[in-house]
Amino acid sequence: MLEHLDRTSVIVKHLVLIGGGHSHAIVLKMFGIKPLPGVRLTLISDVLHAPYSGMLPGHVAGFYDYDECHIDLRSLAEFAGCQILMDRAIAIDLNKNLVICQTRPPVNFDLLSVDIGSTPATLSVPGAAEYAIAAKPVPEFLASWNQLISERQNHPQKPLRIAIVGGGAGGVELALNMQSRLGKEEGRRKREEGRGKKEEGRRKREEGRGKKEEGRKFRKFIIRNSFVPQRC
């Protein structure tokens, strides 16, 4: 992405933002509204659509669609005149003021801000890495949740049990919204089954009317040709 900076201004500081979290989204918005002269912005993010975690339970429940609960970092960066690098920061060299990226050359900085959110330490909990799905990073969680919903739609009779580790506000909210979404999916399936049964009944009634019409035509044919069937 090209930078939208006044080329006649002198660049004094290079501010690098790692991660497209809520705080950095606000920074980009404020820079777009009122840019700081002499400051060059660069955003390093491994996603172009950052999830807003506060709306995650509502998205799980089906209240919000994907676009409503994700921040479009590309559009926001363009508004702020910010260069955006689609990559993952894997290390920081504080001696040389460099951000080490996974696939591209290091990025120098004068000022650095990190807003990458948190990730549960599943490796420290026996069995968590093999059997649990962490709520963060959100993209990985949503991919697993959408897969579960798809499997539920294709195999509604398959038994399903979900256990949530953590009874805080987030865990309770997530549990209730999961229950709400699964209940909606069950209701949708039953409505579709009901529509299918109605359609089947309508088809059978049409078949019955067709058979009656055939019988009526046959009786007319018999009368018209004075044909009396002989009993054996």
N, C-alpha and C positions, 0 to 999 in steps of 0.2 A: 504494500500500500504506500502511495506517495504521501509525503508530509505536506500539510497545508499551512506552511509557515510563511511569514513575511520575509523574503530572502534579503531584504535590505536591513533587517534587524541583526544585531550582534548576538550570537549564541553565547551566553555566559555559563549556563549550567545545563547538564544533561540529566534529566530525571527519568529513571527507569522504574517501571512498575512491573512486578512479577505477580501474575495471577489477576483474574478478572472478577474478584470478589466484590461484595457490596460497597466497601469503602472506596475501592478504586473506581467503581462505576460512578460514585458521587464525585470523585476527583475529576474524572473525564468530563462529566456534565458541567462542573463549575469552570473548568478550563475552556469549555466550549462557550459558556456564557460570558466569561471574563478572562481571556488569556493573560498570562504573565509574560511581559516582554523579556526576551533573552533566555527563556526556558524552553528546552526541546524535550518533548515527551516521547517515550517508547514504552509500549506495553508488550510483555512477553506472556503468552497464554497458550495452553495446549488445547483450548476449546474456543470456538467463535460464538457460542451461545452459553452464557454462564447461568446456571440455575439459581433462582432465588429461593433459598432454603426455607424461608418463612411460609412460602406457598406450596412447598412440597407435599405436605399431607393432603391439602385440597386437590392437588393434581392427582395424587394416588386415588382419592375418592372420586375423581372424574368431574370435579367442580370447575377446574381450570384446564385449558388445553396447553400444549407445549409452548406455544408462542407467548401466552399470557404469563407464564411463570419462568421465563428465561429472558436474560438480558442480551440483546444483540450487540456484542462487543465491536463488531466491524463498523456498524453504523455510528455507534457512540464514539469510537476512535476517530472516524472521519469528522464528526461534529467538533471534536476537541482539537483537530489538527495533529493527531497523534499517530506515530508510526506503530503498526501492530505486527509482531513477529509470531507466527504460528509455530510454537515450539515449547518444549518443556525445559525449564531451568533445573539443572541437576547439581549445581555447586556454585559457590560464590568465592572468588579470590579477593579477599579484603586488602591484601598487600598491593595488588595491581588494579583494584577497582574494576573487576571483570565479573560478569555473569557467565558461567559456563553452561552452554545449552546442549541438548541431546544431539541435535543434527546440524546446527549451523555454527559458524565461528563465534567466539566469545564476544559479548557486548560490553563495551566500556560504560562507566557511569560516574557521575559526580555525586548524585544523590540516588538512594535506592529505597524502595518501599516493597515489602512483601505482604501479599494478601492472598494466600492460597488455601485458606480454610484448614480444617483438621481432618485427620484420618484415623479411625480406631486402630489400636495396636493389636490386630488379630493374631499376629505371630506369637505374642506372649500368652495367649489363651489357648490351651490345648484343644484341638479339634475345631477351633473357630475358622481357620483358613480353609479347612476341607468342607465344613458343613454350614457355615454361617455366611450371610450376605450383609455386609456393613452398609449402614445408611449413607455413609460418605466414603469415597467420592460419589456425589449424587448421580452422575451419568451412568456409572456402573450399576448402582442400585436400581435406577429406572429401567435399564436394559433387562435386568433380572425380573423386575416386577412386570414389565410388559410381556416378557416371555411366559411368566406364570399365568397372566390373564389369557394369553393366546391358548395355552395348553388347557386352561379351564373351559374355554369356549369350545375347543375341539373334543374334550373328554370330560363333560360335566358330571358324569357319574363316578369319576375317579375320586377316592377319598383324599381330603386335603386338610392338613393340620399345620398351622403356622405358630411358631413360638417367638416371642420378642424378648430379647434380653435387655433389661433396663426399664425401670418403672418410673422414670422421670416424666416431665410434662411432654417432651418430644416423643418418648416411647408410647405413652398413653394415647396421645393424639394420633400417632401413626397407626396404632392398633385399631382405634375406633374408625378411622377412615378406610383402613383395609377391609374391615368388616362391612362398612357401608358399600364399598365398591363391589365386593363379592356378592353382597345381597342384591345389588342392582343388576349384576350379571345374571344371577339366578332368576330374577324377575323378568329380565329381557328374554332369557331362554324359554321360560314358561309362556310368555306372550307369543313368542315365535312358534312354539309348539301348538298353542291354541289357534293361531292363524293357520298353521298347517292342517290341523284337524278340521277347521271350518272349510278350508279349500278342498280337502278330501271329501267332506260331506257334500259340498256344492257339486263336485265332479260326479259323485255317485248319483245325486239327484238328476243331474243332466243326463247321465247314462240311463237312468230309469225312465226319464221322459222320452229319450230316444227309442228305448225298447217299446214303450207304449205306442209311440207313433208308428213304429214298424208293424206292431200288431194291428193297429187300426187300418193301416194301408193293406195288410194281408186280408183282413176281413172284407174290406171293400172289394178286393180282387176276387174273393170267393163269390161274393154276391153278384158282382158284375158278370162273372163268367158262369153263373149257375152251377158252380162246382160243389158237390156234396161229398165230403170225404167218407170213404167206406170204413166201417169198423172191422177189425180183424177178428 
